[in-house]
Amino acid sequence: MEGLQDKVVVITGASEGIGRALALALAQSGARLVLSARNEARLGSLADEIAQLSDSVQQVQPMDSAPTPLVFAADVTHPAQCEALIQATIAHYGRLDILINNAGMTMWSRFDALSQLGVLDEVMRVNYLGPAYLTHAALPYLKASHGQIVVVASVAGLTGVPTRSGYAASKHAVIGFFDSLRIELAEDGVAVTVICPDFVVSQIHKRALDGEGKPLGVSPMQESKILTAEACAQMMLPVIARRGRLLITSLRGRLGRWLKLIAPGLIDRIARRAIASGH
């Protein structure tokens, strides 16, 4: 896709879900990728898949292919690992054009059923502080390239969602942070793109923490009725390419921004029904 060819792109949370699908889509657009997550084995399998994809394209239509992705396992909740990820990117490619803050986690519990309050800390560290740490490490290089920051937030960052209170709070925080940062960086030529997906098929739901701080193990979503990670990635790609400000992937998410102002009780009922129905 025009605008992404040869761009050096760091993607966190690339081992599965939206991150993995987006990495594959970006690879097909000719981007030069740095794949990061905590699971190095999963990152390796993704890099192999991208290499095979590149070989297949070459056989059908000879072209200048992007290099094999750089794999760098890191935990974004540790500032030192964030710094190491960015330094590895610069050492490997010499620059950074796009930082995609995609790593995230969720919870699934009513607040009054939450027995382990550490869940709130963990969700906030991964979803808000992680992107803040990594962005801070990347900023000097993004300013130099007049680059772009992309953050994968959520429609839950735009309104309240029952049983997801800690998650919604973290996504409200991340949207507020990056909206503020957009203004700060305007004179530096660094674009900020906020992505707000609705429910997406992902392993994140199976690993959602319950009230005791333990993974659910099964997804509470009706996955046949929600957006696939691949479809979400395809919606994101043109917005990233044009350095857009905001993407909300669902109609109810887009309508919800206005309903919250003119009919707040209605948006509360819509959120309650969405959680109850699992889609």
ZAMARRO-666071 format. One record per residue: x, y, z of N, C-alpha, C in turn; residue in three letters. Coordinates in steps of 0.001 Angstrom, whole numbers, plus 500000, padded with zeros to 6 digits. Each point is the difference from the previous one (the first is absolute). Layout:
<recs>
XYZXYZXYZALA
...
</recs>
This chain:
<recs>
500840498804500000499160501196500000500876501247500000MET
499632500969499160500752501244499914500057500675501367GLU
501159500468500364500185500642501294500630499092501031GLY
500039498690499735500567499044500948501232499290499463LEU
500219500040498693501152499353499395501287500504500630GLN
500822499066500468501322500273500577499969500747501334ASP
498837500210500587499936500623501320500498499004501051LYS
500792500490500933500443499168501119498952500072501093VAL
499397498855500308498842499946500891500265499044501153VAL
499852500488501215500048499157501202498568499684500404VAL
499697498726500204498669499573500452500151499214501291ILE
499357500454501073499970499214501233498752499117500009THR
500028498975500832498874499062500018499836499312498659GLY
501120499758499309499944499484498630499828498489499929ALA
500024499315501128500009498536499965498647499394499660SER
498923500760500143498663499442499741498990501114499792GLU
498773499625499654498894500943499901500219501116498994GLY
499591501205500366500110501149499109501448500235499595ILE
500922499885500951501402500258499695500541499080498931GLY
499698498721500113500484499025499013499381500275498626ARG
498693500237499971499317500266498734500527501275499358ALA
500246501014500818500500501268499476501423499843499468LEU
500821499207500681501361499756499528499987499353498608ALA
499127499024499809499899499343498698499545500975498924LEU
499033500862500345499504500981499040501076501029499664ALA
500738500450500997501065500974499775501136499400499177LEU
500301498729500248501047499330499226499642499978498525ALA
498735499739499701499549499986498611500027501389499377GLN
500018501034500853500088501379499517501442500459499850SER
500954499119500321501405500325499813500654500699501167GLY
499362499975501171500594500633501178501156499160500529ALA
500922500662500695501137499343500637499656499858501483ARG
499795498786500445499350499762501284500944499632501129LEU
499623500472501188500585499517501249498847499420500805VAL
500046498709500263498922499290500676500361499814501463LEU
499114500461500892500302499877501424498791499497500766SER
500272499196500998499023499482500957500830499256501041ALA
499348499394500976500759499243500993500337498594499526ARG
499174499447499094500162498617499557500898499941498759ASN
501273499717500211500958500017498899499725498895498986GLU
499515498846500462499726498897499083498886500370499025ALA
498957500633500513498895500428499129500466501076499021ARG
500870500879500452500548501019499101500819499346498890LEU
500762498977500372500798499294499002499133499345498941GLY
498893499406500419499107499358499031499367501033499072SER
499715501188500537499452501077499169501041500478498990LEU
501242500164500441501064500406499077500170498978498882ALA
499907498714500337500092498940498986498833500090499020ASP
498799500274500530498819500113499140500145501181499039GLU
500540501101500496500213501172499150501039499705498927ILE
501062499278500362501030499636499032499431499105498906ALA
499153499035500380499370499116499021499056500777499099GLN
499295500954500586499082500837499235500772500808498962LEU
501130500543500415500846500778499095500516499138498858SER
500401498765500310500488499085498966498900499680498993ASP
498759499824500495498873499691499120499713501153499053SER
500056501214500534499760501185499177501076500112498922VAL
501251499739500369501108500089499049499821499024498848GLN
499481498791500291499818498999498965498934500420499000GLN
498972500679500485498901500424499129500348501296499267VAL
500594500938500738500305501323499439501312500510500590GLN
501103499876499278501283500475500529499918501468500419PRO
500511500281501207499937501355500525501042500137501102MET
500271501230500371500906500242501122499268499700501295ASP
500364498917500659499309499618501223500648500658501209SER
499190500218501033500525500535501252500868498934500656ALA
500985500406500779500875499032500655499245499177501037PRO
500616498882500396499415499171501054499813500845501262THR
498840499900500659499757500832501184501019499750501107PRO
500282501045500748500802499872501212499075499561501126LEU
500372498959500710499232499502501140500697500434501284VAL
499240500630500894500586500460501260498969499816501111PHE
500202498992500825499093499738501110500185501053501086ALA
498906500574500479500082501033501029498672500097500738ALA
500080500448501242498834500275500831499898501516500142ASP
498942500579499441499901501464499951499796500639501368VAL
499732499203501031499831500579501333501338500307500664THR
501116499641499340501338500263500521500678501053499129HIS
500210501209500496500611501055499188501319499602499367PRO
500830499245500703501295499602499446499826499115498767ALA
498994499115500018499753499147498846499434500806498830GLN
499216501029500307499497500896498954501163500708499317CYS
500919500501500804501179500680499454500825499047499153GLU
500165498765500464500783499014499257499347499672498660ALA
498670499918499979499272499722498753500249501103498976LEU
499915501242500429500206501114499072501450500047499526ILE
500943499779500907501401500032499614500333498871499019GLN
499377498844500189500212498889499061499455500354498620ALA
498870500697499978499402500441498726500945500949499267THR
500533500977500719500900500976499385501294499333499535ILE
500512499084500799501219499288499617499791499172498739ALA
498804499443499855499716499108498877499647500756498726HIS
499139501025500142499487500703498821500542501427499838TYR
500489500575501078500528501356499917498985501101500208GLY
498727499643500119498965501014500206498726499325500495ARG
499028500820500387498682499520500398498962500957499422LEU
499035499448499261498968500825499365498648499916500692ASP
499616498803500416498671499801500597500131499092501217ILE
499461500447501113499920499186501217498539499629500216LEU
499712498699500039498631499537500224499922499362501381ILE
499371500714500930499788499517501369498734499143500014ASN
500192498698499876498863499093499904499886499042501185ASN
501088499756500723499957499042501115498925500405500998ALA
499255499029500483498945500312500957499492498770500719GLY
499214500237501034499354498926500736498650500505500488MET
499173499093500499498684500414500454499602499269501277THR
498880500390500538499422499363501194498522499788499738MET
499392499115500792498578499702499799499384499683501361TRP
499587501049500688499419499815501328499270501265500416SER
498859499849500645499394501150500663500965500515501060ARG
500018501301500206500926500568500967499704499495501407PHE
498717499815500344499668499537501342500290498517500190ASP
500385499295498919500404498600500103501515499837499918ALA
500709501127499922501453499974499861500641499801501371LEU
500626498844500196500629499721501293501493500317499993SER
500591500091498818501427500296499870500165501348499289GLN
500190501049500781500086501332499415501261500192499166LEU
500962499098500123501190500065499161499689499874498520GLY
498827499439499673499568499919498602499984501388499370VAL
499527500994500756499921501361499481501378500539499683LEU
500973499728500881501377500436499748500563499357498741ASP
499765498699499867500579499269498876499442500489498676GLU
498694500180499946499367500478498770500488501403499647VAL
500122500863501004500452501362499740501458500022499546MET
500835499151500566501405499962499600500154499591498535ARG
499266498975499603500140499498498633499357500954498991VAL
498781500437500278499227500741499005500336501479499916ASN
500426500599501107500295501429499989501489500301500203TYR
500588499504501093501393500339500268500941499397498958LEU
499711498792499526500840499377498974500130500870498760GLY
498884500409499383500104500899498849500694501318500317PRO
499775500523501204500674501249500384501512499798500084ALA
500440498899500634501429499721500108500640499845498614TYR
499358499195499149500591499713498696500025501245499124LEU
498929500776500059499951501227499212501081500976500442THR
500237500083501295501047500891500500501367499597499445HIS
500264498698499953501274499520499463500122500277498500ALA
498866499972499299500017500141498541499965501439499510ALA
499588500926500838499733501363499548501170500680499281LEU
501228499926500492501081500682499275500117499552498541PRO
499788498724499754500140499454498648498765500307499149TYR
498827500022500613498790500366499277500014501481499622LEU
500545500830500860500142501421499654500963500164498824LYS
501070499226500005500993500099498935499420499593498647ALA
499084499031500002499418499502498740498662500648499677SER
499550500925500876498629500543499873499020498832499876HIS
500140499081500941499286498732499928498600500025500567GLY
499582498841500473498602499808500393499912499045501182GLN
499119500322500925499682499119501117498583499488499800ILE
499826498700500069498676499380499928499758499292501324VAL
498835500209500584499657499281501221498667499282499788VAL
499972498720500330498769499219499920499306500118501348VAL
498962500819500043499227500213501216498773499083499940ALA
498795500541500114498789499178500000498794500926500059SER
498851499513499523498774500769500220499716500117501495VAL
500568499080500795499860500091501458500758501194500565ALA
500856500614499193500673501219500409499179501244499737GLY
498814499813499410499125501114499660498754500055500869LEU
499696498886500656498810499960500853500184498931501071THR
499164499996500998500070498976501030499480498662499506GLY
500611498916500496499586498655499609499922499127501248VAL
498852499424500308499871499173501209500875498759499917PRO
500476499547501123500912498861500191501392500259499424THR
500227501171499434501303500327499398500542501299500586ARG
499614500329501234500283501329500556501485500351499973SER
500861499082500444501430500271500007500567500125498597GLY
499509499172499095500415500063498601499566501318499370TYR
498725500359500206499497501257499447500796501182500538ALA
500326499973501284500786501085500596501362500121499331ALA
500650498861499737501326500034499376499929500531498580SER
498927499668499290499871500474498626499568501468499948LYS
499205500455500972499736501440500119501321500738500228HIS
500842499440500867501284500634500296500873500082498763ALA
500064498934499223500891499983498843499506500957498919VAL
498683500121499835499481500949499014500289501432500446ILE
499779500291501271500304501333500510501468500348499854GLY
500866499027500271501439500217499895500406500326498567PHE
499567499173499047500440500195498622499302501175499322PHE
498781500337500404499382501231499503500800501219500465ASP
500473499958501244500837501086500511501342500045499277SER
500580498834499784501303499925499347499926500507498562LEU
498878499746499331499820500487498628500198501517499932ARG
499430500704500968500121501454500031501447500409500275ILE
500639499310500934501388500320500335500945499807498817GLU
499715498980499163500929499630498932499660500619498650LEU
498955500812499952499559500558498717501118500755499293ALA
500761500783500735501063500785499386501221499159499635GLU
500053498783500492501104499097499664499693499137498784ASP
498786500102499467499631499221498827499751498537500275GLY
499724499656501259499713498611500365498484499822500099VAL
499454499103499205498561499736500001499650498998501093ALA
498788500126500544499498499058501000498661499454499518VAL
499925498684499884498797499309499522499458499105501108THR
498743500209500362499349499195501033499013499047499330VAL
500136498714500276499116498968499451499096499491501122ILE
498694500021499767499031499526501002499194498844499431CYS
500515498770500107499217498853499533498830499704500940PRO
498953499446499432498950499369500797500495498584500290ASP
499139499082500432500438498639500300500677499372498778PHE
501152499363500231500771499339498950500383498608500485VAL
499957499021499109500412498643500349501488500006500347VAL
500328499584501216501394500038500452500160499130501233SER
501231499525500200500316499238501211499896500852501259GLN
499975501321499835499946500891501158498773499721500868ILE
498900499557499381498787499732500774500156498753500874HIS
500694498990499493500229498783500783500928500274501181LYS
500907500958499824500946500321501066499504501140500896ARG
498790500486499744499449501064500847500000499545501452ALA
500375500902500898500062499657501415498622500102500638LEU
499669499007500816498725500038500714500181500738501328ASP
498990499951500849500031500737501258501080499558500955GLY
500520498780499813501068499485500844501378500161499366GLU
500035500677498845501274500211499329500480498814499200GLY
499103499061499674500364498811499240499427500089498587LYS
500714499459498981499486500028498628498690499237499880PRO
499096500523499186498713499328499800500187498620499368LEU
500905499893499038500243498722499334499137499776498776GLY
498820500602499977499108499912498836499509501408499685VAL
499689500220498742499518501320499604498515500136500331SER
499588501100500635498585500234500254499285500588498786PRO
500730500208498906499449500601498789499365498948499094MET
498970500406499264499492499186498906500849500328498778GLN
501094499274499834501018500397499040499518499971498559GLU
498965499226499711499470499972498634499278501292499645SER
499697500813500997499230501221499764500814501281500180LYS
501301499866500236500814501199500191501086500076498925ILE
500643501137499896500977500285498962501219499098500137LEU
500481499479498881501237499224500034501194500950500087THR
501108499482500501501214500812500075500448500423498610ALA
499831499124499027500413500312498626499168501139499419GLU
498687499984500259499135501074499509500341501315500690ALA
500292499923501289500385501201500739501285500589499429CYS
500988499155499721501266500471499447499803500691498658ALA
499116499447499180499745500607498692499324501363500134GLN
499193500189501041499404501309500258501052500994500484MET
500966499525500756501032500863500561500996500489498959MET
500314499149499025501099500269499078499883501350499284LEU
498856500321499362499934501292499301500039501203500938PRO
499491499841501218500033501100500968501440500284500423VAL
500759498930500217501415500168500331500746500624498823ILE
499715499516498794500711500484498815499791501495499779ALA
498807500497500279499742501435499789500235500833501256ARG
500550499355501035500321500677501260498746500640500608ARG
498906499226499964498724500490500509500002500161501510GLY
499025500749500489499917500321501422499321498905500811ARG
498907499434499487499177499086500796499270499012499112LEU
499953498752500451499160498979499376499179499329501086LEU
498687499996499834499089499211500834499402498954499078ILE
500193498730500296499719498952499015498528499625499859THR
499147500393500948498603499571499931499051501193499931SER
498842499764499408498972501034499925499526500376501392LEU
499797499009500871499510500335501342501050500802500774ARG
501283499745499702501049500773500637499979501450499542GLY
499782500204498689499959501361499472498762500746500491ARG
498860499315500001498771500620500500500091500276501496LEU
500699499114500695500081500118501450500624501298500472GLY
500924500557499210500634501265500387498969501114500117ARG
499016499972499112498976501045500012498879499667500975TRP
499629498737500065498945499591500925500395500277501450LEU
501298499894500275500473500263501361499708501440500418LYS
499969500894499023499716501408500279498506500294500073LEU
499236499392499079498583500371499903499056498995500654ILE
500449498759500170499151498971500613500868499037500798ALA
500629500469501075500959499163500743499392498722500553PRO
498728500034500377499359498792500507499908498923498935GLY
499810500420498745499900499051498895501332499306499758LEU
501091500755500032501302499379499768500355499046501135ILE
499544500285501214500196499061501110499292498678499711ASP
498782500090499486499235498777499704500637499216498854ARG
500519500721498999500670499325498881501237499257500492ILE
500773500639500867501198499352500549499624498771500819ALA
498939500116500804499567498869500829499577498832499121ARG
499248500283498927499526498937499106501166499354499258ARG
500979500812499598501145499452499260500760498983500843ALA
500213500319501265500702499069500886499157498763500264ILE
498710500209500219499107498858500287499914499033498830ALA
500021500551498769499844499160498799501318499429499515SER
501114500632500401501315499515499586500372500385498582GLY
499357501055499457500380500474498667499500501427499788HIS
</recs>
